[in-house]
Amino acid sequence: MRQAMIISNPSSGKEEAQQYVSQVQAILESQQYQVMINETAGVGDATSYCLDACQGGCDLVISIGGDGTLHETINGMMDQKHRPRLGIVPLGTVNDFARALHLSLDPDEAIKQLGSEQVRKVDLGKINDRLFANVVAAGSLAEALSSVSSEDKSKLGSLAYLKEGLKDLVSSPANPLKIEYDGLTWEGESPLFLAALTNSVGGFEKLSPDAVVDDGLIHCFVIRNISVFNSLTLGTSLLFGHLKDHKDVDYFTARDIRVSCTESVHTNVDGEEGPALPIQISVLPQHIEVIVPQET
């Protein structure tokens, strides 16, 4: 009998995760899976559970939670020869990965979509010694975004990031970044560098409209020359999908990137606090299989 593991974060989705576990279990058992259920209680639990699923030859892992739960889950697949198929029930406030894959953001509908026979091979990114699904941000503004409160995320979703970002953009100092990518180098002052795998970043599905989940590329944005006026025009460009065309944004795609700085600069990875610079980023093309809605 095929094996499936449910990894559930009980604090996600206004603490509604538990009510969805039995629904997911019923669908999986109807597909002749033997189901294991694991509930996270602390940082790193989802990674440990997924690692067990990989090493135990599990066929399918279901992540029930937000982007943080998903981030931990995929990190359990790091360096594993066997990687189970992944299913997602998005319960977070942003759910960038689910948006990029056109999964339903309604949990009940997303659970029904787990019955789909269709899968898609999806890129993952690697930053130093961990995996990421959506985005790496580096610079003083990235540190500000890490401070967005859970309360603001719950109330405003993606607007919390825009609110915090525009508030801090002008006051955020530019850092002397050195970005080496695919044999080329960018050097200059910048308060924010973004490396995106998907079109949806912070809930804004048009931030990187050219990014596709299986294109094998990292889509990079370097923001510079910040002022009050520019912060407003940058916000408009972000909302309408024209960020790469803004006069104060440098855009490029790459497969391997190293970002360094002579100052102390931290990062934000998939919406959570990440490592300090320097960092090494690479793309792992079509690294995992994800259940996606059946095409009609």
KANORLIN-V305991 format. One record per pair of residues at least 24 apart in sequence whose ideal C-beta (glycine too) atoms are under 7 Angstrom apart, sorted by the first residue. I is the first residue (numbers start at 0). J is the second residue. D is the distance in whole Angstrom. If there is no record, write none. Layout:
i = [I:I]
j = [J:J]
d = [D:D]
This chain:
i = [0:0:1:1:1:2:2:2:2:2:3:3:3:3:3:3:3:4:4:4:4:4:4:5:5:5:5:5:6:6:6:6:6:6:6:6:6:6:7:7:7:7:8:8:8:8:9:11:11:11:11:11:12:12:15:16:16:16:19:19:19:19:20:22:23:23:23:23:23:26:26:26:32:39:43:45:45:45:46:46:46:47:48:49:49:50:52:53:53:53:53:56:57:58:58:59:59:59:60:61:61:61:62:63:63:64:64:65:65:65:65:66:66:66:66:66:66:66:66:67:67:69:69:70:70:70:70:73:73:73:73:74:74:76:77:82:84:84:84:85:85:85:86:86:87:92:92:92:93:93:93:93:93:95:95:95:95:95:96:96:96:98:98:99:99:99:99:100:100:100:101:102:102:112:113:115:115:115:115:116:117:117:117:118:118:118:118:119:119:119:120:120:120:121:121:121:121:121:122:122:122:122:122:122:122:122:122:123:123:123:124:124:124:124:125:125:125:126:126:126:126:127:127:127:131:131:132:132:133:133:133:133:133:134:134:134:134:134:134:135:135:135:135:135:136:136:136:136:136:137:137:137:137:137:137:138:138:138:138:138:138:139:139:139:139:140:140:140:140:140:140:141:141:141:141:142:143:143:144:145:145:156:157:157:157:160:161:165:165:168:168:169:169:169:169:173:174:174:174:175:175:175:176:176:177:177:178:178:178:179:180:180:180:180:181:181:181:185:185:187:188:189:189:189:190:190:191:192:192:193:193:194:194:194:203:203:205:205:206:206:208:213:215:215:215:216:216:216:217:217:217:217:217:217:218:219:219:219:219:219:220:220:221:221:222:222:223:254:254:255:256]
j = [31:33:31:32:58:32:33:56:57:58:27:32:34:57:58:59:61:35:37:48:52:57:60:34:36:37:61:63:37:39:45:48:49:60:61:62:63:72:36:38:63:64:39:63:64:68:38:64:65:68:90:91:90:106:90:63:64:90:63:88:106:110:63:110:61:63:88:110:113:110:113:114:59:68:71:71:72:75:71:74:75:75:75:75:76:75:83:79:81:82:83:81:83:83:84:83:84:86:85:86:88:113:87:88:90:90:91:90:91:92:94:91:93:94:95:96:133:269:270:270:271:96:132:131:132:269:271:123:130:132:287:129:130:287:130:287:118:288:290:287:288:289:113:290:289:152:153:156:156:157:201:202:270:133:197:199:200:202:132:133:197:199:204:197:198:199:212:212:289:291:292:291:292:292:290:290:291:292:293:293:291:293:294:288:289:290:291:213:289:291:213:285:288:212:213:285:287:289:196:212:213:215:282:283:284:285:286:283:286:287:196:217:280:282:280:281:283:268:273:278:280:274:278:279:268:269:196:269:195:196:197:200:269:193:194:195:196:200:269:194:266:268:273:280:191:192:193:266:267:192:258:264:266:276:278:174:189:190:191:192:264:171:172:174:190:164:167:168:171:190:191:191:265:266:267:265:167:171:267:267:272:202:201:202:203:201:234:230:234:225:230:225:226:227:230:223:260:262:264:260:261:262:258:260:259:260:221:256:258:257:251:253:255:256:253:254:255:221:249:223:223:221:222:223:222:225:222:221:258:219:220:219:256:280:237:238:239:240:237:242:240:285:254:282:284:252:254:282:252:253:254:256:280:282:252:250:251:252:253:256:248:250:248:249:247:248:247:281:282:281:280]
d = [6:5:6:5:5:7:5:7:5:5:5:4:5:7:6:4:7:5:6:7:4:5:5:6:5:7:5:6:5:7:5:5:6:6:7:5:7:6:7:5:4:7:5:7:3:4:6:4:5:6:4:6:3:7:7:5:6:6:6:6:5:6:7:5:6:7:6:6:7:6:5:6:7:7:7:4:5:7:5:5:5:7:7:3:6:4:5:4:5:6:7:6:5:6:7:5:5:6:6:4:7:7:5:4:6:5:7:6:2:7:7:5:6:6:6:7:7:6:5:7:6:6:6:7:6:4:7:6:5:6:7:6:5:6:6:6:6:5:6:6:7:5:5:4:7:4:6:5:6:6:6:4:6:4:6:4:6:7:5:6:7:4:6:4:6:5:5:6:6:6:7:7:7:5:6:6:7:6:4:7:5:5:6:5:6:6:7:7:6:5:6:4:6:5:6:7:6:5:6:6:6:6:6:6:5:6:6:5:4:6:5:7:6:6:7:5:6:6:7:6:5:6:6:6:5:5:7:6:7:6:5:6:5:6:7:5:7:5:7:4:6:5:7:6:6:7:5:6:4:5:5:6:5:6:7:6:6:5:4:6:6:4:5:6:5:6:6:6:5:5:4:6:7:6:4:5:4:6:5:5:5:5:5:2:6:4:6:6:6:6:4:6:7:6:6:7:5:5:5:6:6:7:6:5:5:7:7:7:5:5:7:4:7:4:5:6:6:6:6:6:6:5:6:5:6:6:4:5:6:7:4:5:6:6:6:7:7:3:6:6:4:5:7:6:4:4:7:7:7:5:7:6:6:5:6:7:5:7:6:7:6:6:7:4:7:6:6:7:5:5:4]
